[in-house]
Amino acid sequence: MSRPSNAEYPCYWMYKDAKSRYRWTYFAKNGEEIGVSSESYVSKRDCRQSMDIMRASTKSTIYAQEE
């Protein structure tokens, strides 16, 4: 996977993998890769939908196991 050129971070990067299926990577404000799609997608639309779901969940509740 190549990194996006001239990108403004934070951002998502959609690309095709070695099997020509779509995947995404999320880059933080400092340009570091901090998230990737857990699966590949046959269609670009499905990959985009996965990114949209992640973008919409930024205010989701966080749960943690009690220590």
C-alpha positions as CSV (number, residue, x, y, z in Angstrom):
1,M,0.0,0.0,0.0
2,S,1.3,3.4,-0.9
3,R,0.6,6.4,1.4
4,P,-1.5,9.2,0.1
5,S,0.6,12.0,-1.4
6,N,-0.2,15.6,-0.5
7,A,-2.8,14.4,2.1
8,E,-4.1,16.5,4.9
9,Y,-4.1,14.5,8.1
10,P,-6.1,13.0,9.8
11,C,-7.6,11.1,6.8
12,Y,-8.8,7.8,5.5
13,W,-7.0,6.2,2.5
14,M,-8.9,3.7,0.3
15,Y,-6.8,1.4,-1.9
16,K,-6.8,-2.0,-3.6
17,D,-4.9,-4.8,-2.1
18,A,-2.9,-7.6,-3.8
19,K,-6.2,-9.4,-4.7
20,S,-7.7,-6.2,-6.2
21,R,-10.1,-5.9,-3.3
22,Y,-10.7,-2.6,-1.5
23,R,-9.4,-1.7,1.9
24,W,-8.9,1.4,4.0
25,T,-6.4,2.8,6.4
26,Y,-6.8,5.6,8.8
27,F,-4.0,8.1,9.5
28,A,-3.8,10.3,12.6
29,K,-3.1,14.0,12.7
30,N,0.6,13.2,12.8
31,G,0.4,11.0,9.7
32,E,0.8,7.7,11.6
33,E,-1.3,4.8,10.6
34,I,-3.6,4.0,13.5
35,G,-6.5,2.0,12.0
36,V,-7.1,-0.5,9.1
37,S,-10.2,-2.2,7.7
38,S,-10.6,-5.7,9.2
39,E,-11.7,-7.1,5.9
40,S,-11.5,-6.4,2.2
41,Y,-14.4,-5.4,0.0
42,V,-15.3,-6.4,-3.5
43,S,-16.9,-3.0,-4.3
44,K,-15.6,0.5,-3.7
45,R,-19.1,1.5,-2.4
46,D,-19.0,-1.2,0.4
47,C,-15.5,0.0,1.4
48,R,-16.7,3.6,1.6
49,Q,-19.7,2.5,3.6
50,S,-17.4,0.9,6.1
51,M,-15.4,4.1,6.4
52,D,-18.6,6.1,6.9
53,I,-19.6,3.8,9.8
54,M,-16.3,4.3,11.5
55,R,-16.4,8.1,11.0
56,A,-20.0,8.2,12.5
57,S,-18.9,6.3,15.6
58,T,-16.5,8.9,17.0
59,K,-18.9,9.7,19.8
60,S,-19.8,6.2,20.7
61,T,-19.7,5.1,24.3
62,I,-16.5,3.4,25.5
63,Y,-16.7,0.4,27.7
64,A,-13.9,-1.2,29.6
65,Q,-13.5,-4.3,31.7
66,E,-13.2,-3.6,35.4
67,E,-9.8,-4.2,36.8
